[in-house]
Amino acid sequence: MNVTNEKTARGSVLRPLLIITIVATLIGAALRCVNLFSFFDEEIGYFEAGALLPTVMHIFFALFVAFFLVCSVILRKKKLVGCDDRNIFVAFSSAFAAITLLIIAFFTVYSYAALSAIGEANTKTLFFAAALALSSVYFFMNTTKRPVDSQGLLVVVLIASVVFIVATLYFDVTIPMNSPNQILFNMAAISSLLFFVSESKARVGTEKTWLYVFSLCFSTFTCGVYAIPSIIRFGTLSAQFNVFALFLSFFIYFLSRLICLLTHSDEIFDRCEELDSEELPEPAAASDGEDNAEEGSEGGDASNET
């Protein structure tokens, strides 16, 4: 396949995938919101048995995951270069995520102080609050015009914060682990970790590949479908509202990255085309022909001198 056809193949997969991800996220969030209001039993944490719409929602999720896996297999054979553009949307979403992390850290410390008064505080809570505060620096750095090398290290703290939340909810005996909401939360957390890992690899100089696109689309979908309906349905009075808010900020950040990738797709394809051109070897036949021509001309000059 030549370079032009390779560029067309990338565009025929990447652009529809990004657009379908946005549309599927909106449809999935709407379906889950309707199901939470109509068929969700908050006392037991499950949807009503035999309800049709929750089944339709789960089938839709399964179809999207299957479509996503197929596209990721196709993109795995293509070379993709990520977008590092710091546009206004990325700067806004990064600032929003950073402020959200700081607010959650503040209320975590406030909760620790309140529990300390009755002797039920856990020291781990303070470490979690400190990790959230450090993680906010990672997003604040995205508001700068140029990437910062230390972001590759700060993302480790961010990943540790998400892992702490997952572990806390996992060992919470009041939350059924096989409930639809908890399964979706786990998917959102895993996809977020996957994206931050792929983004951190780019921070330290590793070229972004199909993994960046895969994790970006998957995390956008899962975080959007999890956070938006949860906040609408359960509101600020929920004990997990800080988790909802955190993943909402992640969703906005992922969406800004996805839009950046979509709007700069032509530039990305051009950069991929340049890399492909650099890797193409020069035709051996042509170089041999040139060498023979040079030898022939040198031989002719020698005979003329004789």
C-alpha positions in Angstrom: 0.0 0.0 0.0 1.4 3.4 -0.9 1.6 6.4 1.3 -1.6 8.0 -0.1 -3.6 4.9 0.3 -2.3 4.5 3.9 -3.3 8.0 4.8 -6.8 7.4 3.4 -7.0 4.1 5.4 -6.2 6.0 8.6 -8.8 8.6 7.9 -11.5 6.1 7.0 -11.1 4.5 10.4 -10.1 7.3 12.8 -12.6 10.0 11.9 -15.7 7.7 12.1 -14.4 6.2 15.3 -14.1 9.5 17.0 -17.5 10.8 15.8 -19.2 7.5 16.7 -17.7 7.7 20.2 -19.2 11.1 20.9 -22.6 10.0 19.5 -22.5 6.7 21.4 -21.6 8.5 24.6 -24.6 10.8 24.4 -27.0 7.9 23.5 -25.5 5.7 26.3 -25.8 8.5 28.9 -29.4 9.2 27.9 -30.3 5.5 28.1 -28.7 5.1 31.5 -30.3 8.2 32.8 -33.8 7.0 31.8 -33.1 3.5 33.3 -31.9 5.0 36.6 -35.0 7.1 37.0 -37.5 4.4 35.8 -36.1 0.9 36.6 -33.4 1.3 39.3 -34.0 0.0 42.8 -31.7 2.1 45.0 -32.2 -0.1 48.1 -30.7 -3.2 46.5 -28.6 -1.4 43.8 -30.0 -3.3 40.8 -32.4 -2.7 37.9 -35.8 -4.3 38.0 -35.7 -7.9 36.9 -37.3 -8.4 33.5 -37.3 -4.8 32.5 -36.8 -4.3 28.7 -35.0 -1.0 28.6 -32.1 -2.0 30.8 -31.6 -5.0 28.6 -31.5 -2.8 25.5 -29.0 -0.5 27.2 -26.7 -3.5 28.0 -26.9 -4.7 24.4 -26.0 -1.3 23.2 -23.0 -1.2 25.4 -21.9 -4.6 24.2 -22.3 -3.7 20.6 -20.3 -0.5 21.0 -17.5 -2.4 22.8 -17.4 -5.0 20.0 -17.3 -2.2 17.4 -14.5 -0.5 19.4 -12.4 -3.7 19.5 -12.7 -4.2 15.8 -11.6 -0.6 15.1 -8.7 -1.0 17.5 -7.5 -4.1 15.7 -7.6 -2.2 12.4 -5.8 0.8 13.9 -3.1 -1.4 15.4 -1.7 -1.9 11.9 -1.5 1.8 11.3 1.0 4.3 12.5 -0.7 7.2 14.3 0.9 10.3 15.8 -1.0 12.0 18.6 -2.0 15.6 19.0 -0.1 17.8 21.5 -1.9 21.0 20.6 -2.8 23.0 23.7 -6.1 24.6 22.5 -8.5 26.6 24.6 -10.8 23.6 25.2 -8.0 21.4 26.5 -6.8 24.3 28.8 -10.4 24.8 30.1 -11.0 21.1 30.7 -7.6 20.8 32.4 -8.3 23.7 34.7 -11.7 22.3 35.5 -10.2 18.9 36.4 -7.5 20.5 38.6 -10.0 22.6 40.5 -12.3 19.6 41.0 -9.4 17.6 42.4 -8.5 20.4 44.8 -12.1 20.7 46.0 -12.3 17.0 46.6 -9.0 17.1 48.5 -10.3 20.0 50.7 -13.5 18.2 51.6 -11.5 15.0 52.3 -9.4 16.8 54.8 -12.5 18.4 56.3 -14.1 15.0 56.6 -10.9 13.7 58.3 -11.1 16.5 60.8 -14.7 15.9 61.6 -14.1 12.1 62.1 -11.1 12.9 64.3 -13.3 14.6 66.8 -15.1 11.3 67.4 -12.1 9.1 67.1 -13.0 7.4 63.8 -10.6 9.1 61.4 -8.3 7.1 59.1 -4.8 8.4 58.4 -5.0 7.0 54.9 -7.5 9.7 54.1 -4.8 12.4 54.5 -2.5 10.6 52.1 -5.4 10.4 49.6 -6.0 14.1 50.0 -2.3 14.9 49.4 -2.3 12.7 46.3 -5.3 14.5 44.9 -3.7 17.9 45.5 -0.5 16.7 43.7 -2.6 15.3 40.9 -4.2 18.7 40.3 -0.7 20.0 39.4 -0.7 17.6 36.5 -3.8 19.2 35.0 -2.7 22.7 35.8 0.4 22.0 33.7 -1.8 21.3 30.7 -2.8 25.0 30.7 0.7 26.0 29.7 1.6 26.4 26.1 4.3 23.7 26.1 4.4 20.3 27.6 6.3 19.9 30.9 8.6 16.9 31.5 7.6 16.4 35.1 4.1 15.6 34.0 5.3 12.1 33.3 6.0 11.7 37.0 2.9 13.4 38.3 0.7 11.1 36.4 1.9 8.3 38.6 0.4 10.1 41.6 -2.8 10.6 39.6 -3.0 6.9 38.8 -2.3 6.1 42.5 -5.3 8.3 43.5 -7.6 6.5 41.1 -6.4 3.1 42.3 -7.1 4.2 45.9 -10.7 5.1 45.0 -11.2 1.7 43.3 -9.7 -0.1 46.3 -11.9 1.9 48.8 -15.1 1.1 46.9 -14.1 -2.5 46.4 -13.8 -3.1 50.2 -17.0 -1.2 50.9 -19.3 -3.9 52.1 -22.4 -1.7 51.6 -21.8 -1.7 47.8 -22.6 -4.9 45.8 -19.6 -5.5 43.5 -21.7 -7.1 40.8 -24.2 -4.2 40.6 -24.5 -2.5 37.2 -23.4 0.8 38.6 -20.3 -0.7 40.2 -19.3 -2.6 37.1 -19.6 0.6 35.0 -17.5 2.4 37.6 -14.8 -0.2 37.3 -14.8 0.1 33.6 -14.5 3.9 33.8 -11.6 3.6 36.3 -9.7 1.0 34.2 -10.2 3.0 31.0 -9.0 6.2 32.7 -5.9 4.5 34.0 -5.2 3.1 30.5 -5.4 6.6 29.0 -3.3 8.3 31.6 -0.7 5.6 31.2 -0.6 6.0 27.4 -0.5 9.8 27.8 2.4 9.6 30.3 4.3 7.4 27.8 4.1 10.3 25.4 5.3 12.7 28.0 8.5 10.8 28.4 9.2 10.6 24.7 7.4 7.4 23.6 5.5 8.0 20.4 1.7 7.8 20.7 0.2 4.9 18.7 -3.2 3.3 18.4 -3.2 2.7 22.2 -3.8 6.5 22.6 -6.8 6.5 20.4 -8.1 3.2 21.9 -7.9 4.4 25.5 -9.1 7.9 24.7 -12.4 6.7 23.0 -13.0 4.0 25.6 -12.5 6.3 28.6 -14.6 9.1 27.0 -17.5 6.6 26.6 -17.3 4.9 30.0 -16.7 8.1 32.1 -19.4 10.0 30.3 -22.0 7.2 30.6 -21.0 6.7 34.3 -20.7 10.3 35.6 -23.4 12.3 33.9 -26.4 10.1 34.7 -25.1 9.4 38.2 -25.0 13.1 39.1 -28.4 13.7 37.5 -30.0 10.8 39.3 -28.3 10.8 42.8 -27.4 14.4 43.1 -25.0 16.1 45.6 -26.5 14.2 48.6 -25.0 10.9 47.5 -22.1 9.5 49.5 -20.3 8.9 46.2 -20.8 12.4 44.8 -17.1 13.2 45.0 -16.4 10.1 42.8 -19.1 11.2 40.3 -17.5 14.7 40.2 -14.0 13.3 39.7 -15.0 11.2 36.8 -17.1 14.0 35.3 -13.9 16.1 35.2 -12.1 13.2 33.6 -14.8 12.9 31.0 -14.6 16.6 30.1 -10.8 16.3 29.8 -11.0 13.2 27.7 -13.7 14.8 25.5 -11.4 17.8 24.9 -8.6 15.5 23.9 -10.9 13.7 21.5 -12.1 16.9 19.9 -8.5 18.0 19.6 -7.6 14.8 17.8 -10.6 15.1 15.5 -10.1 18.7 14.5 -6.4 18.1 13.9 -6.7 14.8 12.1 -5.5 16.2 8.8 -2.3 17.5 10.5 -1.8 14.1 12.2 -2.2 12.3 8.9 0.3 14.6 7.2 2.8 13.9 10.0 2.2 10.2 9.6 2.8 10.5 5.9 6.1 12.2 6.5 7.2 9.4 8.8 6.2 6.8 6.3 8.1 8.6 3.5 11.2 8.7 5.7 11.0 5.0 6.3 10.6 4.1 2.6 13.9 2.7 1.2 15.2 4.1 -2.1 14.7 1.8 -5.1 17.7 -0.4 -5.6 17.2 -0.6 -9.4 17.3 3.1 -9.8 20.4 3.5 -7.8 22.2 0.7 -9.7 21.2 2.4 -13.0 22.6 5.7 -11.9 25.9 4.0 -10.9 26.1 2.2 -14.2 25.5 5.5 -16.0 28.2 7.2 -14.1 30.6 4.4 -14.8 29.7 4.6 -18.5 30.4 8.3 -18.7 33.7 7.9 -16.9 34.7 5.1 -19.4 33.7 7.4 -22.3 35.8 10.2 -21.0 38.8 8.0 -20.6 38.5 6.7 -24.2 38.2 10.2 -25.5 41.4 11.3 -23.7 43.2 8.3 -25.3 
